[in-house]
Amino acid sequence: MSPPFRTVLHGACLLNGQHPAGSKLARECPVLRRARGQRHDPGRPDAAGASVQSMETRTLPRAVRTPAARRQRWQARQIEAAGGLAAYRQQERERVRAVRRRPPAAG
C-alpha cells in the first residue's frame, strides 16, 4: 500500500479551489474540503445563507487554556460539587488525615 499523495503545500490551496476535473490536488484542497463539509452537514446553513458572523466564528482560534487556568476551573468544579468552600476544605482535611493514617509502604 503506497502512502497517500500529498503536495509540499499540504493545507494551502494556490488555485483557490479551481482545480481541473479529476485532479489529484482536488482531494487535498482545503477550500473544496470546506465546501464538501458544508454540503453534507444538515445542521449547518448552506454557503449562500450563512451569515458573516458564523463565518467569522468558524475561523477564530479556540481559546488556549494554560495549566494554571485548567487547575482553577477544576478546583471551582470541585468546590461546587462539595457544596461550598467550607465543605470542600473539610473534605480535603479528611483526605489528608486518611493518607497520614495509612501504614507506610514496604519498599
C-alpha positions, 0 to 999 in steps of 0.5 A: 500500500503506497502512502497517500499523495500529498503536495509540499503545500499540504493545507494551502490551496494556490488555485483557490479551489479551481482545480481541473476535473479529476485532479489529484490536488482536488482531494487535498484542497482545503477550500473544496474540503470546506465546501464538501463539509458544508454540503453534507452537514444538515445542521449547518446553513448552506454557503449562500445563507450563512451569515458573516458572523458564523463565518467569522466564528468558524475561523477564530482560534479556540481559546488556549487554556494554560495549566494554571487556568485548567487547575482553577476551573477544576478546583471551582468544579470541585468546590461546587460539587462539595457544596461550598468552600467550607465543605470542600476544605473539610473534605480535603482535611479528611483526605489528608488525615486518611493518607497520614493514617495509612501504614507506610509502604514496604519498599 
